[in-house]
Amino acid sequence: MSIDRTTLTNSAAVRQACREGSFTDHTAGLAPGFAQANLVILPREHAFDFLQFCRRNPKPCPLLDVTEPGSPLPSTIAPDADIRTDLPRYRIWEHGELVDEPTDISDRWQDDMVGFLIGCSFTFEAALSRAGLPIRHLEQGTNVPMFRTNVACHPAGVFAGPMVVSMRPYAPAEAIRAVQVTSRYPEVHGAPVHIGHPGLIGISDLARPDYGDPVPVADDELPVFWACGVTPQAVLAAADLPLAITHAPGAMFVSDLSDEELGQ
């Protein structure tokens, strides 16, 4: 039985609904004021290389927490949570192929697994709203559009691949303000990485995102692109690991951190 989104007003409520299996949708707009996070889970064998990848690519992969090997508890950002059950949907990757999208990964958990919680742009959306800047996908009740680019990340070990970006359309004056607002949040991707001319970063059609849902861009608006925490999914697909687990795009982990704790 599905739960009413409007009742999920805090982080604990969202995680409980996910754990019970009553919420399996995207988390955009949920639990206002609480920071959300992308998730990557890897066997310990590959954890150091991925940690290095995140350190070398802080725009798409700003780390909020890393779990101890074998522990599903994100002790820094939500000590009462369990990353095996507390997200709406997960993705299971085997040798670079997406093989399943479950709502619980307890049966795939291994004693040496390490979880990486990566900052999410949903956090700075609250700041954009407070600044009076519209957020098109929230207005439409859909997931944010995300695109693979031709911008290469800095490699680390087996991890290499393109940056993924999220897009929000703004009038030119609004775009300038959006840069100012989001620059205060480097732990959740910070300022945009590109504005306008999507073809320059390898995006051929804004109506066909690689992840999430399309949103209209008016003739007097510019597409504004932020580095996105879905980047590891593109990188993992190329790494050909025997096993990796991520969140499903848009189905985030909701932490106990407040958005403003991540601001500067």
N, C-alpha and C positions, 0 to 999 in steps of 0.2 A: 504494500500500500504506500503510495507516494505521499510526501508531506508538503504542506503549504510553504512555499519559499519565504513568505512574509513572516513566518514564525521563527526563522533562523536568524536571530538578531545578534548573536554573540558566538565566539569561537567554540565554546564548549557545546552549544546546541547543534552547531553544524557537524562537529566531529561525532557527537552521539548519534545523530540521524544517519550519518555515513556508516557508523559501526553497526547500527541496527538494520541497515540495508533499505531504509525508507527514503533516502535521498541519494540519487545517482546522476544528477544533472550538473551543468556547469555552475561555478561558484561566483561568477561575476555579479557584483552588487550585494552579495551576502555579507552578514556580520559587519556592518559599517564600522570603520574605526579599527578593525583588527587586520593585521598584516597577513597576506596570503603568501604561499611559497610553492614553487615547483619542486618536484621530487625526482631523484635518481637513486636507485639502489643497485649496488654492484658487489660481487664477491671481493673479499679483501685483496685477492691477487691483483685486481685492477684498480683498487681504491687510490693508491698513491699517484698513479698516472693521471687519474681523473681529478684529484685534488690539484695537481700541477696545472692541468688544463684550465680549471676554474681560476686559479691564481693568474694565469697568463691571459685570461679573457674575462676580466671583471665586469665588462658592460653586459654581455649576455648571461654571465654565470656568477653573479654576486652571492657569495656564500653567507647564509644566515646561521647554519648549524650543520654539524657533521656528527653522526651517531658513533658510539663505540662499536667495534666489530661484534656482530652477533646480537646487539641490542636494538630493539625497535623503538626506543624511547628518545625523542628529540629533546634532551634535557635542558637545553638553553632556551628554546622558544616555546615549548609546551610540554613540561615535564610529566603531565598526566596523560599524554596522548600515546597512540600506538600507530606507527606509520604503516602497519600491515592491514589496518582496518578503517582508518579514520579519514580516508579520501573517498570521494564519490565513485571514481573509476580509475583503474590502473591500465597500463599496457605492459604486456610481457613480450620481450624480444629474445629470439633465439637465432644466433648467427646472422644478426642484422635484419631478420624478418619479424614483422609483427604477427604473433601467433594467437594472442588472446587479449581480451579487454575485460577482465573481471572486476568485481566490486570489492573483493577481499583477496589478499595474497598470502594468507596464513599458510596455505598448503604449499606455497612455493618458497617460503622463507628458509634460509640456510643459516647455520650457526656462525658463519664467517662474514655475513653480509654487513655492508656499511651503507647508511643512508645519508644522502646529501640534500639539504633543504636550501633552495636557491630563491633569492628575492624575485618577486612577481610585480608586474606593472599595475596590477589591480590596486596595489597600495597607493601609488601616486594619483590614481583616479579620484580618490576622495579629495585630494588637494586641488586637482583640476576643477572639481565641482564647487569647492569652496571659493575658488577664484572666479566662478561664474562662467567657466568654459564647458560647453556641452560635450557629452560623450555619446557618440552616435549609437554604438552597440547597446549601451544601457538604455537609451531612449527606445530602442527597438526590442529590447528584451532578448537579445541574442548574445552569442559569444564573440569576443574580439577577433577580427580577421588577422591571420598570421601568415607570413610568406617566407619561403626560402630565398636567400639572396645569392649573389655571386661574390660576396665578401667573405674571404677565407679567414677562419679563426687561426690563432697561433697554436700549432700542434703541441702535443705532449704525449710521449709514448705512442700507444695505439690510437690515440684520440686526435682526430683532425676532421675538418669539414666546414660547411658554410654556416654563416650566421643566419639565424631566423629573426625576423622583426615582426612586431605588432604595429598596426596602423590605425590612426584616428584622424579624421579629416577636420581641418580648421580653415577659416578665413585667414588671410595673411597676418593681420594684426593679432588674431587669436593665437596663431602659430608662434609668434614672438613671445607672447605671454606664456604659452605652454612650455617653451624652452626655459623661461625664467623659473616657473613653478617646479618643474620636474628636476631641474638641476640641484635642488635641495635634497634629492633622494638618491644618492649614488648607490646605496645598498639595495635598491630595487630598480636598477638600470639607469637611473639618472636622466640626463638630457637626451633628446633624440639623436640618432646617428645619421639621419638623412631627412631632408624635406623636399618634396616635389620630385618630378622626373623619376618615376619608379623604374624606368628602363635602365637608368644608370647603375642600379644595383641588382639588375637581373630579373626584375618583376615585369612580366609582359601583360598581365591582365588583373586589375584590381578587383574585378568581379569574380575571380576564381582563386580565392586564397588556398594555400596548401593545408592550413588548419583553421578551425573556427568557421565563422559565417561572414559572408560579404555584407558590406554596408554601402549605401550610396555616397558618392562624392560629388557635390554640386560643382557647376562650372566656375564659380568664384571661390572655390576652396582648394587648399593644397593637401595632399596626403602627407601626414607626418609620421615618421617611422622611428620606433624605439627598439633597441636590442631586446630580445625576448628569451625567456628561460626555457622555451621549447627547443632552443638550439641543441642541447644535448641529445634530443631524439634524432635529429639529423646526423649528428656525429656518431651516435651509437649504431645507427643503421650501417654506417661505413666501417665501423670497427670490427664487425663480425665476431662479437663475443659469444661464447656458448649460452650465456644468460645475462640479461639485464632487465630491470623493471623501472618504469617511469610512471608518472601520473598521465592520465589521458589529457590532451590539450584542453585547457579551460577548466578542468576538474582539479582544483588546487587543494593543498593542505592549508587549513585556516589555523594560524598560530595564536598564541596568547599575547604576542607583541602588539602594541598599539602602532598605528601608522605613524604617529608623530614621534615615537621613539626612534624611527628610522630617518627622520628629517634632520637637516642641518641649518 
